[in-house]
């Protein structure tokens, strides 16, 4: 957004490390960065922002409905909300053989003892795609677009050297790794 000449940059993240990294990267832009859970009202200005991005963050929220209501309140009328998260089906499948190890319908906390590349345990909220959609609408959003990206053409013929990893080309060729949803604030909530 800084490269696109945004007038102001604001950020909220639960991780102090992420805030520190953002400050280092964006030090010239003098961003307003706050460390807090996204489901808590921390005094961000209401009706102020043209656009809110959530890039691989919304899935960490422990109260999706409250988080979406807050995001709606921060946006100007007709403001946009764009978010990405790991595709709900991707989270339930393991290996390059597409073994589904948990019901897609099971929602709630999921613990990974070793997540992605690191051996750090993490716990996050697992939701179905319909749960995101069905919470956006009552929060006051109109859904404009849903994307489930495929592996890029540059990677189509690349041989996967690590098919056992959580993120692998083999798995990504079978199911989308990510969902991206664009919604617009449609009315006061």
C-alpha positions in Angstrom: 0.0 0.0 0.0 2.9 2.3 0.7 4.1 1.7 -2.9 0.7 2.7 -4.1 0.9 6.0 -2.3 -1.6 5.3 0.5 -2.1 8.5 2.5 -1.9 6.5 5.8 -0.9 3.0 6.8 -2.4 1.4 9.9 -1.9 -2.2 11.1 -3.1 -4.4 13.9 -1.5 -7.7 14.7 -1.5 -10.1 17.7 2.2 -10.8 17.3 4.7 -8.3 18.7 7.3 -9.8 16.3 5.0 -9.0 13.3 4.6 -5.5 14.5 8.3 -5.1 14.9 9.0 -6.4 11.4 6.4 -4.1 9.9 7.9 -1.1 11.7 11.3 -2.0 10.3 10.0 -2.5 6.7 7.7 0.6 6.8 9.8 3.0 8.9 9.8 5.7 6.1 6.0 5.6 5.9 5.5 6.2 9.7 2.7 3.6 10.1 0.2 3.4 13.0 0.9 -0.1 14.2 -0.9 -1.6 17.2 -0.4 -5.0 18.9 -3.8 -6.3 19.9 -6.3 -9.1 19.1 -8.5 -8.2 16.1 -11.7 -9.1 17.9 -11.3 -6.4 20.5 -12.3 -2.8 20.0 -9.0 -1.0 20.5 -10.2 2.5 19.6 -9.5 2.5 15.8 -11.4 5.3 14.1 -14.8 4.4 12.9 -16.0 5.1 9.4 -12.4 6.1 8.5 -10.8 3.7 6.1 -11.3 3.1 2.4 -10.0 -0.4 2.5 -9.1 -3.0 5.1 -6.8 -5.9 4.2 -6.4 -9.1 6.2 -3.6 -11.2 4.8 -3.5 -14.6 6.4 -4.8 -13.1 9.7 -8.6 -13.4 9.9 -8.4 -17.2 10.6 -6.6 -16.5 13.9 -9.6 -14.6 15.3 -11.3 -16.4 18.1 -14.6 -14.5 17.5 -15.2 -14.1 13.8 -18.5 -12.4 14.0 -17.2 -9.7 16.4 -14.1 -9.2 14.3 -16.1 -8.7 11.1 -18.5 -6.2 12.9 -15.4 -4.2 14.0 -13.9 -4.2 10.5 -17.3 -3.0 9.1 -17.3 -0.2 11.6 -13.8 1.0 10.6 -14.7 1.3 6.9 -16.2 4.3 5.2 -19.5 3.7 3.3 -18.8 1.4 0.3 -15.4 0.7 1.7 -13.7 -2.6 0.7 -12.6 -5.5 2.9 -10.2 -8.0 1.3 -9.0 -11.0 3.2 -7.0 -14.2 2.5 -6.7 -17.3 4.6 -5.7 -20.9 4.0 -8.4 -22.7 2.1 -10.5 -24.6 4.6 -10.2 -27.8 2.7 -6.4 -27.5 2.4 -6.2 -27.4 6.2 -7.9 -30.8 6.4 -5.8 -32.7 3.8 -2.3 -34.0 4.3 0.4 -35.3 1.9 0.6 -35.4 -1.9 -1.9 -38.3 -1.9 -4.7 -36.0 -0.7 -5.6 -37.9 2.4 -8.3 -36.1 4.3 -7.5 -36.5 7.9 -10.4 -34.6 9.4 -14.0 -33.9 8.5 -14.5 -30.7 6.6 -17.5 -30.0 8.7 -15.5 -30.0 12.0 -14.9 -26.4 13.1 -13.1 -25.0 16.1 -9.6 -25.0 17.4 -7.0 -27.1 15.6 -3.5 -27.7 17.1 -0.5 -28.4 15.0 2.5 -29.6 16.9 4.8 -28.8 14.0 3.4 -26.2 11.6 4.8 -25.4 8.2 8.6 -25.3 8.2 9.1 -24.7 11.9 8.7 -27.1 14.9 6.6 -24.6 16.8 3.1 -25.7 17.9 0.2 -23.4 16.9 -3.5 -23.4 17.6 -5.9 -21.6 15.3 -9.6 -21.6 14.4 -10.7 -23.9 11.7 -13.8 -22.9 9.7 -15.6 -23.9 6.6 -15.8 -21.5 3.7 -19.5 -21.1 4.3 -18.8 -19.9 7.9 -16.8 -17.0 6.5 -19.5 -16.1 4.0 -22.3 -16.5 6.5 -20.6 -14.2 9.0 -19.8 -11.5 6.4 -23.4 -11.0 5.4 -24.9 -10.2 8.9 -21.9 -8.0 9.6 -23.1 -5.7 6.8 -20.9 -6.8 3.9 -21.8 -7.6 0.3 -19.5 -10.3 -1.2 -18.1 -9.1 -4.5 -15.6 -11.9 -5.4 -14.2 -15.2 -4.1 -10.9 -16.5 -5.5 -9.4 -20.0 -5.0 -6.1 -19.5 -6.8 -4.3 -22.4 -8.7 -0.6 -23.0 -8.8 0.9 -20.4 -11.2 1.9 -21.5 -14.7 5.6 -21.0 -13.9 5.3 -23.8 -11.3 3.1 -26.2 -13.3 6.1 -28.4 -14.5 8.3 -28.0 -11.5 9.0 -31.3 -9.7 8.0 -31.2 -6.0 11.1 -31.9 -4.0 9.3 -31.9 -0.6 5.8 -33.5 -1.1 5.6 -34.4 2.6 5.7 -30.7 3.8 2.6 -28.9 4.9 2.9 -26.6 1.9 3.8 -28.6 -1.1 3.4 -28.2 -4.8 1.9 -31.7 -5.0 -0.9 -30.8 -2.6 -1.4 -27.3 -4.1 -1.9 -28.8 -7.5 -4.8 -30.8 -6.2 -6.6 -28.3 -4.0 -6.3 -24.5 -3.5 -4.0 -23.4 -0.7 -5.8 -20.1 -0.3 -9.2 -18.4 -0.3 -9.4 -14.7 -1.1 -12.6 -12.8 -0.5 -13.4 -9.3 -1.5 -16.5 -7.7 0.2 -17.9 -4.2 0.4 -19.5 -2.3 3.3 -23.1 -2.1 2.2 -24.9 -0.4 5.1 -24.5 0.8 8.7 -24.4 -2.0 11.2 
